[in-house]
């Protein structure tokens, strides 16, 4: 391309090389190094005067160093009298910190946007921002590309009987992303909601449900003698119970049914989650007794093999804050375990997970924009597979961040069949070979086409409209 320079940063050289190869334009020479005291040094080896400059720099494990490298590179091109500077950031760093979660917090994503503009960026290109409202942080044009075309194309070509599959959102905040993909593929979708509760609350809710059903049976039997006298009243009572969702309680009056066997709704499946895994209803809550500086744990006994596998895992590093893009009271499955004081002692809090939808005998596709920590994905997969009867579970996301040992945990989960991500975030060759469930899709065609169209002044709306790429 004439009067165009493409610089590739050190964060993701593999993706930058693929983009340059598709454009038929070699990467411009630049020297990016560090001094002995840790400072970053940038030296441009080609003239950029009156040329369009594109700088490809994504998020990475050493995100702070590469952000500084990007800012210095933008400033150097600005000082070199570049006509236009476009920052191509496939995975935008600090995108989870796009809102103030707590008092006296910082909106770090907005601060990063201001830094890019102050450094001299005239245009920003990214993919699947964690929150689309982040485009308002910039005073320059922003193009938020979609990874859905690549993901949808893989689903169509690699998921058996994909027309019968269900796209699942692991939290209410991701439903918009899920419904968009489901509508384009013309398949069903479902949603998972998690709520932090104690074991006593879960048992209380179950007992309360059984008591309501027993009360309905008693009222039903007491009104039997009045059927001939006032049939309209009996009919009205049945209609009210059906609207309330207790139609199954109106079974044959002469049969003595067990209220516990009555299912209130076939599209609501609820289960208990402790330490990121699904447990049975009869699972005993773990009690923790504090003795001085030591904490003695009384581990429960359970017949579920899934529970016993993780009880001996003492690594809780991945129970940190995770933004589920939901209301403030919504708790994530990736948060740190908390403890509550009860008359029985100190108990580890648990969560209730509910699936709204039907995945029975269907492939379940759990979709999100980013895979950072494993627990919410594992809990959602176990719930879909063990409690809701899904035939298979595929975890799909645009950005595969995989902090710490996230990828290993997802790969070792027996309820997850495949893990599909794109190459917007660098994933080592060793990690790809070690984890056989991992599939990495190439998004360089989308960025290459975006750069080509932007340089020649063509519209890039086709990259947004055409969801499924042939």
C-alpha positions, -999 to +999 in steps of 0.1 A: +000+000+000+013+034-010+022+060+017+014+036+045+036+022+074+027-006+097+046-010+130+043-041+151+049-040+188+064-066+210+031-077+227+019-099+199+044-101+170+027-133+156-006-115+149+012-084+135+031-106+111-001-123+099-018-090+092+013-077+073+014-109+052-023-105+042-018-069+033+013-077+013+031-049+032+062-057+053+064-043+089+082-010+091+116-011+109+116+000+145+138-007+175+120-014+207+142-021+237+146-015+274+174+002+293+191-014+322+170+007+346+137-007+331+129+023+309+115+017+274+133+030+243+118+034+208+136+042+176+118+044+142+140+033+113+119+047+084+104+080+074+067+085+083+062+121+071+028+126+055+020+088+057-007+068+073+008+049+103-008+018+119+006+005+151-004-031+161-001-036+199-024-059+219-028-068+256-003-093+270+008-107+303+033-078+307+005-053+299+020-022+316+053-024+297+036-028+264+011+000+270+041+023+277+057+010+245+026+018+225+024+053+239+061+061+231+057+046+196+027+068+189+045+099+202+075+091+181+054+089+149+036+121+159+070+138+162+079+124+128+051+143+111+029+113+103-003+123+085-026+099+106-018+075+134-041+045+140-036+024+171-047-012+164-054-028+198-071-062+193-075-068+230-079-035+248-061-036+281-079-026+313-113-030+296-128-046+327-121-014+346-146+006+325-168+016+355-164+025+391-171-006+410-165+008+445-162+042+461-129+060+456-123+036+426-107+046+393-121+042+358-088+030+344-101+023+309-110+060+305-076+070+317-059+048+292-081+063+264-070+098+274-034+087+274-037+073+238-053+106+226-027+128+244+001+107+229-012+115+194-035+087+183-060+099+156-080+066+153-084+035+175-093+000+162-101-028+187-122-059+188-151-069+212-146-043+239-157-056+273-182-027+274-193-010+241-198+022+261-160+025+262-161+041+228-174+072+245-141+075+264-123+087+232-125+120+216-113+104+183-130+078+161-132+043+174-140+011+154-150-018+176-147-048+154-166-081+160-150-115+164-184-131+159-180-137+122-150-160+128-167-177+158-200-182+139-182-197+109-164-222+132-197-231+148-214-238+115-186-259+102-175-278+133-205-282+156-226-313+148-262-305+145-256-268+153-292-259+143-302-277+175-275-260+197-282-234+224-260-204+230-257-198+267-247-167+286-229-174+319-242-141+334-271-117+327-247-090+315-237-111+285-272-118+271-270-091+245-239-107+230-255-141+231-288-131+216-270-114+187-252-146+178-282-168+183-304-146+161-279-146+133-275-184+135-312-188+140-308-210+171-320-208+207-303-191+236-303-195+274-290-175+304-274-185+336-279-165+368-258-169+400-267-157+434-247-159+466-265-179+493-257-200+523-265-237+524-291-231+551-309-207+527-308-233+499-323-259+521-349-235+535-360-226+500-364-262+491-384-269+523-405-239+516-413-251+481-424-285+494-446-269+521-464-247+494-471-278+473-485-296+503-507-266+511-520-267+475-528-304+478-548-298+510-567-269+495-574-290+465-588-319+486-609-295+508-625-280+477-634-314+462-667-315+481-677-281+467-673-290+430-710-298+424-721-268+444-699-242+428-681-255+397-672-220+384-652-214+416-632-246+412-625-237+376-613-202+386-590-217+412-574-240+386-568-211+363-552-191+391-529-220+400-519-226+364-510-189+360-489-191+391-469-220+376-484-248+398-503-266+370-486-299+379-501-297+413-536-301+398-531-338+391-557-365+397-572-359+431-577-396+439-539-403+436-517-397+466-487-380+449-455-371+465-452-332+464-414-335+461-418-351+427-438-321+412-417-300+389-427-263+390-410-253+357-392-273+331-371-243+319-356-234+352-328-256+365-312-245+399-282-261+416-258-253+444-222-241+437-194-243+463-158-233+455-166-231+418-182-265+413-217-279+413-227-300+444-257-321+453-286-309+474-276-332+503-240-318+503-231-306+538-219-271+542-182-268+551-176-254+586-145-236+595-134-233+632-109-206+640-084-214+667-059-187+673-040-181+642-048-215+627-079-224+608-091-259+610-115-271+583-141-298+588-144-312+553-178-326+544-184-361+531-201-364+498-209-391+473-204-368+443-171-375+426-170-340+411-169-325+446-142-348+460-119-339+432-116-302+441-118-305+479-081-311+482-072-282+460-059-255+482-051-230+455-076-202+457-057-177+436-084-174+410-111-163+434-105-126+427-129-099+416-144-106+382-166-081+364-197-099+352-211-067+337-241-069+359-256-050+388-236-042+419-253-069+440-245-096+414-217-118+426-193-137+403-183-173+407-147-162+404-148-141+435-129-150+466-147-173+490-162-155+520-172-168+554-203-162+574-209-166+612-239-188+621-250-205+653-234-237+640-200-219+635-183-202+607-195-215+573-182-210+538-208-192+517-222-208+486-240-197+455-271-208+437-268-212+399-299-211+377-303-219+340-331-202+323-337-221+291-336-257+278-304-275+268-315-311+273-299-334+246-285-303+228-250-289+224-245-260+248-223-231+236-211-209+265-202-176+249-184-146+264-161-119+252-131-130+274-119-160+293-098-148+322-106-170+352-120-206+350-145-210+378-176-194+363-171-213+330-166-246+348-196-242+371-218-232+340-205-263+321-211-286+350-246-273+355-255-276+318-240-311+315-248-327+349-281-311+359-296-299+326-287-328+303-267-310+276-251-334+251-219-314+249-205-281+262-183-258+241-167-227+257-162-199+231-148-164+236-130-137+215-101-130+239-083-160+255-065-142+284-062-174+305-047-159+337-025-182+359-036-218+354-070-210+339-064-229+306-052-260+324-083-261+346-106-257+317-088-283+297-090-308+327-127-303+332-146-334+321-177-313+314-160-291+288-155-306+253-137-277+235-123-243+242-124-219+212-108-185+212-092-161+187-056-150+185-062-114+197-043-122+228-009-140+226-010-177+235+023-196+236+029-225+213+036-247+243+001-240+257-015-248+224+002-281+222-003-290+258-040-284+259-057-306+233-092-290+238-079-256+229-087-242+194-073-208+183-089-191+154-071-165+133-087-129+132-059-114+111-082-112+080-106-089+098-079-065+109-061-066+076-093-057+057-101-030+082-066-014+077-069-017+039-104-001+038-094+027+063-063+035+043-082+038+010-111+057+025-136+028+020-165+019+043-159-008+069-195-013+077-194-047+058-172-060+087-201-053+111-230-064+089-218-097+076-218-119+108-211-152+092-180-153+070-181-179+042 
